[in-house]
Amino acid sequence: MFFFINVVRLSNCSITEEGYKALASALRSNPSHLIELDLRGNDPGQSGVKELNDLIQDDSCKLKIIRFLKSPAAQEACDYLIKVQGTSPLVLKELDLSEDKIGDLDWEKLSALLIDSHSKLEKIKVSSCKQTEKSCSVLATVLSSKTTLKEINLNNSYLLDSGIKEICEGLKNPVCELKILKLSDCNLYICRFLGPAANKAFQYVTGIVG
């Protein structure tokens, strides 16, 4: 009698980048019946993530699900973007969600992905998207967190007074390392009504295109 293992859980096992590479090599050289691999709570490094994501693109590999992220919300966002874009956002430096490519993805789940330590995204484009007060609040949370984001494109987004205020609060946070914020055609004139609050926030960004 043969037993086939379909799911392996290795969460919080102190697996490093080298361990991830070894796993990818083993699964590539000897394809198994494994369909799900749980690696949450480990430190794969950028190349480790890429090795395993490249592996699941291989037709000979039966592995379909790899879980890296601790937060279920971040994992949901990652899985959704893989389906929509065909590539894991964990191996990207730039992410284009303009013209409502964000679709049904909840902004809070997207923010969970952006602030996860596995994400190496430096540029995100969400231009020509319907921004709500809630989405601006979520964006402020991202800006107030330690991330690798250096550029955000919000061009052609109708940002209400409340939305601009939320973004300003995020920009003022000392951990924010954003360098470029694109706000063309965003009714930016309303910042005049925010006075010193907007000026203080925007001084932390080296390039504002509006």
C-alpha positions as CSV (number, residue, x, y, z in Angstrom):
1,M,0.0,0.0,0.0
2,F,1.3,3.4,-0.9
3,F,0.6,6.7,0.9
4,F,0.9,10.0,-0.9
5,I,1.5,13.2,1.0
6,N,-0.4,16.1,-0.5
7,V,0.2,18.8,2.1
8,V,3.3,19.6,4.0
9,R,3.3,22.2,6.8
10,L,6.7,23.7,7.8
11,S,5.5,27.0,9.3
12,N,7.8,28.6,11.9
13,C,10.6,26.1,11.3
14,S,13.5,28.7,11.0
15,I,13.9,27.8,7.3
16,T,16.2,30.3,5.6
17,E,16.9,31.2,2.0
18,E,19.3,28.3,1.5
19,G,16.6,25.9,2.8
20,Y,14.1,27.3,0.3
21,K,16.5,26.8,-2.5
22,A,17.1,23.2,-1.4
23,L,13.3,22.6,-1.3
24,A,12.9,24.0,-4.8
25,S,15.8,21.9,-6.1
26,A,14.4,18.7,-4.5
27,L,10.9,19.2,-5.9
28,R,12.2,20.1,-9.3
29,S,14.5,17.0,-9.6
30,N,11.9,14.6,-8.2
31,P,8.3,15.8,-8.8
32,S,6.0,14.5,-6.1
33,H,2.3,14.4,-5.3
34,L,2.7,17.4,-3.1
35,I,0.1,20.1,-3.9
36,E,0.4,22.4,-1.0
37,L,3.4,23.7,1.0
38,D,3.0,25.9,4.1
39,L,6.1,27.9,4.8
40,R,4.7,30.7,6.9
41,G,6.8,32.2,9.6
42,N,10.2,31.5,7.9
43,D,12.7,33.8,6.2
44,P,13.0,32.8,2.5
45,G,14.8,35.9,1.2
46,Q,14.0,37.3,-2.2
47,S,15.7,34.5,-4.2
48,G,14.1,31.8,-2.1
49,V,10.6,33.1,-2.9
50,K,11.5,33.4,-6.6
51,E,12.9,29.8,-6.7
52,L,9.6,28.3,-5.4
53,N,7.4,30.6,-7.4
54,D,9.2,29.6,-10.6
55,L,8.8,26.0,-9.6
56,I,4.9,26.2,-9.5
57,Q,5.0,27.6,-13.0
58,D,6.6,24.4,-14.2
59,D,4.0,22.1,-15.9
60,S,5.7,19.0,-14.4
61,C,5.2,20.2,-10.9
62,K,2.0,19.3,-9.1
63,L,2.6,21.9,-6.4
64,K,-0.1,24.5,-6.7
65,I,-0.2,26.4,-3.4
66,I,2.8,27.8,-1.5
67,R,2.0,29.9,1.6
68,F,4.6,32.3,2.7
69,L,2.7,35.0,4.5
70,K,1.7,35.0,8.2
71,S,-1.4,37.2,7.7
72,P,-4.4,35.4,6.1
73,A,-5.4,38.8,4.6
74,A,-1.9,39.2,3.0
75,Q,-2.1,35.7,1.6
76,E,-5.5,36.3,0.1
77,A,-4.2,39.4,-1.6
78,C,-1.2,37.5,-2.9
79,D,-3.3,34.6,-4.2
80,Y,-5.8,37.0,-5.9
81,L,-3.0,38.9,-7.7
82,I,-1.4,35.7,-8.9
83,K,-4.7,34.8,-10.5
84,V,-5.2,38.2,-12.0
85,Q,-1.7,38.9,-13.2
86,G,-0.2,35.5,-13.5
87,T,2.8,36.4,-11.4
88,S,3.4,36.4,-7.7
89,P,3.6,40.0,-6.3
90,L,6.3,38.7,-4.0
91,V,8.8,38.6,-6.9
92,L,7.9,42.0,-8.3
93,K,9.4,45.5,-7.7
94,E,6.5,47.2,-9.5
95,L,2.8,46.5,-9.4
96,D,0.3,48.1,-11.8
97,L,-3.3,48.1,-10.5
98,S,-4.4,51.2,-12.5
99,E,-7.8,51.5,-14.1
100,D,-9.4,49.4,-11.4
101,K,-7.3,46.3,-12.0
102,I,-7.6,45.9,-8.3
103,G,-11.1,44.5,-9.0
104,D,-12.7,42.8,-6.1
105,L,-9.5,42.8,-4.0
106,D,-10.2,44.5,-0.6
107,W,-7.9,47.5,0.1
108,E,-7.2,46.2,3.6
109,K,-6.0,42.9,2.3
110,L,-3.8,44.7,-0.2
111,S,-2.3,46.8,2.6
112,A,-1.6,43.7,4.6
113,L,0.4,42.4,1.6
114,L,2.3,45.7,1.1
115,I,3.4,45.9,4.8
116,D,4.4,42.3,5.0
117,S,8.2,41.8,5.2
118,H,8.1,39.4,2.3
119,S,6.9,42.2,-0.1
120,K,9.7,43.9,-2.0
121,L,7.5,46.2,-4.0
122,E,9.0,49.6,-4.6
123,K,6.4,51.1,-7.0
124,I,2.7,50.8,-7.1
125,K,0.4,52.3,-9.6
126,V,-3.3,52.8,-8.7
127,S,-4.1,55.6,-11.1
128,S,-7.6,56.0,-12.6
129,C,-9.1,54.0,-9.7
130,K,-12.1,54.9,-7.6
131,Q,-10.6,56.1,-4.3
132,T,-12.8,56.2,-1.3
133,E,-12.2,57.7,2.1
134,K,-11.6,54.1,3.4
135,S,-9.0,53.3,0.7
136,C,-7.2,56.5,1.5
137,S,-7.2,55.6,5.2
138,V,-5.8,52.2,4.3
139,L,-3.1,53.9,2.1
140,A,-2.2,56.1,5.1
141,T,-1.7,52.9,7.2
142,V,0.7,51.6,4.5
143,L,2.6,54.9,4.5
144,S,2.8,54.8,8.3
145,S,4.4,51.3,8.2
146,K,7.9,50.1,7.4
147,T,7.8,49.1,3.8
148,T,10.0,49.1,0.7
149,L,7.6,51.4,-1.2
150,K,9.4,54.4,-2.9
151,E,6.8,55.5,-5.4
152,I,3.0,55.6,-5.5
153,N,1.0,56.8,-8.6
154,L,-2.5,58.1,-7.8
155,N,-2.9,60.1,-11.0
156,N,-6.4,60.8,-12.2
157,S,-8.0,59.7,-8.9
158,Y,-10.7,61.9,-7.4
159,L,-9.4,62.4,-3.8
160,L,-11.8,64.2,-1.5
161,D,-10.6,66.5,1.3
162,S,-10.9,63.7,3.8
163,G,-8.8,61.4,1.5
164,I,-6.0,64.0,1.2
165,K,-6.0,64.5,5.0
166,E,-5.6,60.7,5.5
167,I,-2.7,60.5,3.1
168,C,-1.0,63.5,4.7
169,E,-1.1,61.8,8.1
170,G,0.7,58.8,6.6
171,L,3.3,60.9,4.9
172,K,4.1,62.7,8.2
173,N,5.0,59.4,9.9
174,P,8.8,59.2,10.5
175,V,9.0,55.6,9.1
176,C,7.6,56.6,5.7
177,E,10.3,56.4,3.1
178,L,8.2,57.3,0.1
179,K,10.2,59.4,-2.4
180,I,7.7,60.0,-5.3
181,L,4.0,60.6,-5.0
182,K,2.1,61.2,-8.3
183,L,-1.1,63.2,-8.0
184,S,-1.8,64.6,-11.4
185,D,-5.5,65.3,-12.1
186,C,-6.5,64.6,-8.5
187,N,-8.1,68.0,-7.7
188,L,-5.0,68.8,-5.7
189,Y,-6.1,72.4,-5.3
190,I,-8.0,71.3,-2.2
191,C,-4.7,71.0,-0.4
192,R,-4.9,74.8,0.0
193,F,-7.6,74.2,2.6
194,L,-5.4,72.0,4.6
195,G,-2.8,74.7,5.2
196,P,0.3,73.7,7.3
197,A,-0.9,70.1,7.6
198,A,-0.3,69.5,3.9
199,N,2.9,71.4,3.7
200,K,4.3,69.5,6.7
201,A,3.4,66.2,5.2
202,F,4.6,66.8,1.7
203,Q,8.1,68.0,2.9
204,Y,8.9,64.4,3.5
205,V,8.4,63.4,-0.1
206,T,11.2,64.4,-2.5
207,G,9.1,64.4,-5.6
208,I,5.5,65.2,-5.9
209,V,4.1,65.2,-9.4
210,G,0.8,67.0,-9.6
